[in-house]
Amino acid sequence: MPGRRKVGNLLALAVLSTLWTRPMHRYEVASVMRARGKDQDMQIKWGSLYTVVDNMARHGLVEAVETSRQGARPERTTFRITDEGRAELLDWTRELIADPASENPRFAAGLSVLAVLPPDDAAALLHGRLRQVEADIAARAAAFDAVAAEVPRLFLLEEDYRMAVMRAEAAWIAGLVAELDSGGFPGLEAWRSWHVSGELPADLAELAERGATTDHD
């Protein structure tokens, strides 16, 4: 589980995978990760890089091999991954691939409270999101095709997965807005009536109260 990690920040995973290829100093690590688009694969706070590397060194996942200076530039310490770091990288990767841990994307959070919007507003926003997602898919597909001829698919799997998820989202949104536009969405009139009258229909009010707590004091 992530809680057992000596350094649980996903930035540490990105650093380990970068140093897995060869030793680098921290500025070089950041440059390579940016070039590989790691900040699109996971949430990365670049300002935390030095702290994360220092924490990894303290826990024996990486180690300093040399310190050098070029001209008037500050000293740069080159780090390499240790045997313990390699073991951590392999174990962490296995966990991320095998364990379907629950995630809470922002879109799901918005959908969970969609009822607070009038149906027509919700439909308009979903149409806008659908257009944006479809445009993103087209742009990503073009970029993917441009590099796929040179880069082995093994190193493009995360982008392939990301586009598959986006296509699934687009298909789901398209189905939902079709229901809203056609009037076939279950309970649509009750939803619309609620926003017109300002009064929650009795059946929906009953459902809402099922989650309420009762004061027994």
N, C-alpha and C positions, 0 to 999 in steps of 0.2 A: 504494500500500500504506500501511497505517496508520503504519508506521515512518518515512515521509517527512514526516509532519505536523510542523509547527513546534510545535504544542501538540496532542498526540495524545489527551489525556483527553477522553472523550465528553462530559464536562461542558462543554468548550469548544464542542462542536457545539451543545449546548442553548442556550448563551449567545448564540452567533452567530445561531441561528434566532430567538431572542427579540429581540435588538437589530435584527434585519432589519426588524421592524415600525416601530420608532421608538427614539430614544435613551432610555436609562434609567440610573439609578444602581444600584449593585450590590444594595442591599436590595430595590429594586423588581424587578430581574431575578429574584431569588430568589422573590419573592412571585408573580410572573406564572408562573414555571416550576412552582411548587407548585400553583397554581390550574389549570394545564393538565395536571397529573399527569405531568410529565416524569420524576419519580423512579420511575414505573411502567414507563416506556418504556426506561430505561437505568439503569445503576448510577451513582448520584450521591452523592458525599460533600459535603454542604453546607458543611462546614467548610473545604473546599478552594476555595470560590468566589472569595474575594478573591485568593488566590494565582494561580488560573487566569486571572482577568481581568487581573491584573498581567502575567502571562507573555504573554498575547495582546496586550496593549498594547506590550510590549517587542518583539514580533515584527511589529508593524504591522497586526494583524488588527482591532483596535479602537483608538479614540483618545478621550482625554478632551476634552470640549467646554466644560465649566464645572464650577465647584465652588461649592456653596452651603451655607448653614447656616440652620436654622430654630430660633430660640430657643436653648435650651441644648443642643440636639442636636449630635452631632459633625458635622463637615463631610462632605458627600456629593458625590462626584464623578460627574458624568453622563458616560456613555460612548456612543459611536455606532460602528456597524460601518463599516469602511473599504472601499474598492474591493477591496483585497487580501483583506479578510475575506469579502466577498461571493463572490469567486472561490473562496476556500477552502471556504466553505459549500456552494457548488454542486458543486464537485469531490468533496467528502467525501460529499455526499448521493448523487451518481451512483455512487460506489464502493460505498456501503452497500446500495444497491438492486440493483446489477448483479452484484456479486461474492458468490457463495454460499460465503463463508468458513466453514471448519469451526468449530463451537462445541462446548463440552464442558459440557452441563448437569449438575447434580448428580444428577438421576434416572438418567442414563446411567451415571454413575460407580457408583451403587449397584447398578444392574443388572449391571454388569461383574463384581461380586463377590457376586452373589446366592447363589451355590452355598454360601457359608459358613453360610447359614441353613438349618435344616431346612425341607423343602417346606411343611409345614403352617404354620410361622411366616411363611414368605415369602408364602403365599397370604393369610393373615390381614392382613398388612401391606398387601398390594396391594388387598385389599377395602376397607381403611380409606382408602387413598389414593384409590381410585375414588370412594368416597362424598364425600370432601372435594373432589375435582376437579369432580364433578357439582354439588355445592352451589355452588362458586365460579362455575361456568358459569351456573347459574340466577341468581345474584346479579348477575353482570356483564351478563347478557342483559337483566335488568330495568332496570339502570342505563342500559344502552345504548339501550334502547327509549325511556326517559324523556327522553334528550337528543337522540335522532335526529330528532325532529320539529322541533327548532330549530336544530341544528348541522349544517351541510353534511357529507355523507359524506366528503368530501375530508379533513376534520379529525378523522375517526373511524377512519381506515383502520388505524392501529396497534392499536386495541382490537378491531376486526373481525378482524384477523389473529390477535391473541392468543387470541380465543375460538375461532377455527378450529383453532388448534394445540391448545388445551385439549380440544376435542371429539375431535380425532384421537387425542390421548393417552388419553382416556377410552375410546374404542372399542378401542384397542390393549390397554389393561389389561383391559377386559372380556373380550376374547378369550383373553388369557393366563390369567386366573383361571378361566375356563370349562374350559380344558385341565387346569389343576391340580385343580379340583374334580371333574372327571369321570374323572381318572386317565389322560387321553389325552395328557398331555405326554410327549414322547419322553424316555426315560431316567429317568422319575420314580422307578421302583423302585430303580434304582442310586443315585440321589441320596439317597433315603430310607434305603437300606441303609447308605450311607456314614456318615450321622449316627447310626444305631443302633449300628453296629459300631465306628465310629471309624477304620475302614480304608478308604482310597480304593480303589475297584474298579480292577482291573488296567488296563482299557482307558482309564479316566480318568487313572490315574497315568501311563500312557504319553503321553497328550496333554499332561499337565502338564510332563513332562520334556522335551518338544520345545522348550520355551522356556528351558530351563536352560543355563547356560554350563558349559563343561568347563575345568578347570584343567590346562594343559599344562606347568606348571612342574615 
